């Protein structure tokens, strides 16, 4: 299986899972596309296969047909969207929305999330649903794990001490908080029965139940880059539990979007070492380069020993 085909397959599966989470049960496809999918002979020219081996029974022939059908695209385009050859069957279910329709869809998503009671134990203990905040046309989106006590009270993500540090990081990048979008995998604070303070890690079941809301946020915003803040956020998004120290700074792909895993701001509050601050900043420099933001020499030299 080629890398392009593998990315195409992952993108298609994620897209269909997103539609299913929204209640869509059927995806429209016209008869011509259906016939093309059912036919062992692709409509486009392809390299000839030796007649001694029937093409429809040869795994290599299927791979070769896919290589021909997947158009050559720039690496950034390959990460952002499925090849044009399969888009017609998907576009009717998830079209690019006008600004007005996008705002309406986002408002509808917010209202559904605010009324959600899929996790009764979280719904009964929360003060507020923490939906997300920022620019719905943002090119950069930060994703954390779950609201804490401060966020639960104010109904906004990343407003406590860790959130204040995240705001400083965003400002150091040359952006304002209202120019990016900030959300969590969980929209409710994980309950802590019998405890008056502290937070707990979301369970896999809680993240699985709530993440469709995040998927819809990502699909509507269509950011150029995602930043996963901390090990739990990375685990919830990528299903990886190998440790954030091994994953941070290495580009991944999530829902066809480049994703940068990095440390959670709370980690930097616990560990004030200049070397750790520099590691997070190097991740942000890579993000800035990915979205073609200008980087000054001063920014490049932040947290370097003099």
C-alpha positions in Angstrom: 0.0 0.0 0.0 1.4 3.4 -1.0 1.7 6.3 1.5 -0.7 8.3 -0.5 -3.2 5.5 -0.6 -2.8 4.9 3.1 -3.5 8.5 3.9 -6.5 8.5 1.5 -7.9 5.4 3.3 -7.4 6.9 6.8 -9.0 10.2 5.6 -12.0 8.4 4.2 -12.5 6.3 7.3 -12.2 9.3 9.6 -14.6 11.3 7.4 -17.2 8.6 7.4 -16.9 8.1 11.2 -17.5 11.8 11.6 -20.6 11.7 9.5 -21.8 8.7 11.5 -21.3 10.6 14.7 -23.5 13.4 13.3 -26.3 10.9 12.6 -25.7 10.5 8.9 -26.5 7.0 7.8 -26.2 7.1 4.0 -23.6 8.9 1.8 -24.9 9.9 -1.6 -23.0 8.5 -4.6 -24.0 8.7 -8.2 -24.4 5.7 -10.4 -21.4 6.5 -12.5 -19.0 6.6 -9.5 -20.6 3.4 -8.2 -20.1 1.6 -11.5 -16.5 2.8 -11.6 -15.9 1.4 -8.1 -17.4 -1.9 -9.0 -15.5 -2.3 -12.3 -12.2 -4.2 -12.3 -11.0 -1.9 -15.1 -10.3 1.7 -14.1 -11.6 4.4 -16.3 -8.2 6.1 -16.6 -5.2 4.7 -18.5 -2.9 2.5 -16.5 0.2 0.5 -17.0 -0.5 -2.8 -18.8 -0.6 -5.9 -16.6 0.7 -9.2 -18.1 -2.2 -11.2 -19.4 -0.9 -14.3 -17.9 -2.2 -13.2 -14.5 -5.8 -11.9 -14.3 -5.7 -8.3 -13.0 -8.7 -8.7 -10.8 -7.1 -11.5 -8.8 -3.7 -9.9 -8.4 -3.1 -7.7 -5.3 -0.3 -5.8 -7.1 -2.8 -4.9 -9.8 -5.1 -3.3 -7.3 -2.2 -1.3 -5.8 -1.1 -0.3 -9.3 -4.6 0.9 -10.1 -4.7 2.9 -6.9 -1.3 4.5 -7.8 -2.7 5.6 -11.1 -6.0 6.9 -9.7 -4.4 8.9 -6.9 -3.2 12.2 -8.6 0.2 13.6 -7.8 -0.3 16.5 -5.4 1.9 18.8 -3.2 2.7 17.4 0.2 0.6 20.0 1.9 -2.4 19.3 -0.3 -2.0 15.6 0.4 -2.4 16.3 4.1 -5.3 18.6 3.8 -7.8 16.7 1.6 -8.5 13.4 -0.2 -7.5 13.3 -3.9 -10.0 14.9 -6.2 -10.8 11.5 -7.7 -12.9 10.5 -4.7 -14.2 13.9 -3.5 -17.4 14.0 -5.6 -18.9 11.2 -3.5 -18.0 12.9 -0.2 -18.5 16.6 -1.0 -22.4 16.5 -0.9 -22.3 15.3 2.7 -19.7 17.9 3.9 -19.5 20.8 1.5 -17.3 23.9 2.1 -19.7 26.3 3.8 -20.2 29.9 3.2 -19.3 32.2 6.2 -22.9 32.5 7.1 -23.6 28.8 6.9 -20.4 28.0 8.8 -21.4 30.4 11.6 -24.8 28.8 11.8 -23.4 25.3 11.8 -21.0 26.2 14.6 -23.8 27.8 16.6 -25.9 24.6 16.2 -22.9 22.5 17.2 -22.4 24.6 20.3 -26.0 24.4 21.3 -25.9 20.6 21.0 -22.8 20.4 23.1 -24.1 22.7 25.8 -27.1 20.5 26.3 -25.2 17.2 26.2 -25.9 14.6 28.9 -24.2 11.6 27.3 -22.0 11.3 30.4 -24.6 11.6 33.3 -21.9 11.7 36.0 -20.1 14.6 34.3 -23.4 16.4 33.4 -24.5 16.3 37.0 -21.3 17.6 38.5 -20.3 20.3 36.0 -21.0 24.0 36.4 -20.5 24.8 32.7 -20.0 23.1 29.4 -16.6 24.3 28.2 -17.2 24.3 24.4 -14.2 26.2 23.0 -13.2 29.7 22.2 -11.5 31.7 19.5 -11.7 32.4 15.8 -13.7 29.8 13.8 -11.7 30.7 10.7 -8.4 30.2 12.6 -5.4 28.6 10.8 -4.1 27.3 14.2 -6.0 25.2 16.7 -4.9 24.1 20.2 -6.4 21.0 21.7 -6.1 20.1 25.4 -7.5 17.2 27.4 -10.3 18.6 29.6 -11.5 21.6 31.6 -10.1 22.2 35.1 -11.8 23.9 38.0 -11.2 27.4 36.7 -12.5 26.5 33.3 -15.6 24.8 34.7 -16.5 28.0 36.6 -15.8 30.4 33.7 -17.0 28.1 30.9 -13.9 28.8 28.8 -10.9 26.6 28.1 -7.4 27.4 29.4 -8.2 30.3 31.8 -6.3 29.1 34.9 -2.6 29.4 35.5 -1.8 26.9 32.6 -4.1 28.8 30.4 -2.4 32.1 31.2 0.9 30.5 30.2 -0.7 29.3 26.9 -1.8 32.8 26.2 1.7 34.1 26.7 3.0 31.4 24.3 0.5 32.4 21.7 1.4 36.1 22.2 5.1 35.2 21.8 4.3 33.6 18.5 3.0 37.0 17.4 -0.7 36.1 17.7 -3.6 37.0 19.9 -5.7 34.5 21.7 -8.8 35.5 19.7 -6.9 34.7 16.4 -6.5 31.0 17.2 -9.1 28.4 18.4 -8.7 26.6 21.7 -10.7 23.5 22.7 -10.5 20.3 24.7 -11.3 16.7 23.9 -13.7 16.7 26.9 -16.2 19.6 27.1 -17.0 18.9 30.8 -14.7 18.8 33.8 -14.0 15.2 34.9 -15.8 14.8 38.2 -13.8 14.3 41.4 -16.3 12.8 43.9 -15.3 13.2 47.5 -12.5 15.7 46.6 -12.7 19.5 47.0 -9.7 20.3 44.8 -7.6 18.8 42.1 -8.3 17.3 38.7 -8.3 13.8 37.3 -7.4 12.4 33.9 -10.3 11.7 31.6 -11.1 8.1 31.0 -10.8 6.6 27.5 -14.6 6.0 27.5 -15.3 9.7 28.4 -12.9 10.9 25.6 -14.5 8.5 23.1 -18.0 9.7 24.0 -17.1 13.4 23.7 -14.6 13.6 20.9 -17.3 13.7 18.1 -17.9 17.3 19.1 -14.2 18.1 18.7 -14.3 16.4 15.3 -17.1 18.6 14.1 -15.2 21.7 15.4 -12.1 20.7 13.5 -14.1 19.9 10.3 -15.8 23.3 10.5 -12.8 25.4 11.4 -10.4 23.5 9.0 -7.2 24.8 10.6 -3.9 24.4 8.8 -2.2 23.0 11.9 -3.4 21.4 15.2 -1.3 21.5 18.4 -2.0 18.7 20.9 -1.2 19.9 24.4 0.1 17.2 26.7 0.1 13.4 26.9 -3.6 12.9 27.5 -4.6 15.0 24.5 -2.2 13.1 22.3 -3.6 9.8 23.7 -7.2 10.9 23.0 -6.4 12.1 19.5 -3.8 9.5 18.3 -4.4 6.6 20.7 -0.7 6.7 21.5 0.5 6.0 25.1 4.3 5.9 24.5 4.9 9.1 26.4 4.8 12.8 25.4 8.6 13.1 25.7 9.0 10.7 22.7 6.2 12.2 20.7 6.7 15.9 21.1 8.3 17.8 18.3 7.4 15.1 15.7 4.8 15.9 13.2 1.7 13.6 13.0 -1.5 13.8 11.0 -5.0 13.9 12.4 -8.1 14.2 10.2 -5.8 15.1 7.3 -4.3 18.0 9.2 -0.6 18.3 10.4 -0.6 17.8 14.2 2.2 18.9 16.5 2.3 17.2 19.9 4.0 19.3 22.7 4.1 19.5 26.4 1.0 20.8 28.3 1.6 24.4 29.8 1.0 22.9 33.2 4.2 20.9 32.8 6.1 24.1 32.3 4.6 25.4 35.5 6.0 22.4 37.3 9.3 22.3 35.5 10.8 25.8 35.1 14.0 24.6 33.4 15.1 26.7 30.5 15.7 23.6 28.5 12.1 22.5 28.8 10.8 25.9 27.8 13.1 25.8 24.8 11.7 22.4 23.7 8.1 23.8 23.7 9.3 26.9 21.9 11.0 24.8 19.2 7.7 23.0 18.7 6.0 26.4 18.3 8.7 27.6 15.8 8.0 24.5 13.7 4.3 25.3 13.9 5.0 28.9 12.8 7.0 27.7 9.9 4.3 25.2 8.9 1.7 28.0 8.6 4.2 30.3 6.9 4.3 32.9 9.8 7.2 35.3 9.8 9.8 34.5 12.5 12.2 37.1 13.8 15.7 36.5 14.9 14.6 37.4 18.4 11.9 34.8 18.3 14.4 32.1 17.1 16.7 32.8 20.0 14.1 32.7 22.8 15.2 30.5 25.8 18.7 29.9 24.4 21.5 30.2 26.8 23.5 33.4 26.2 
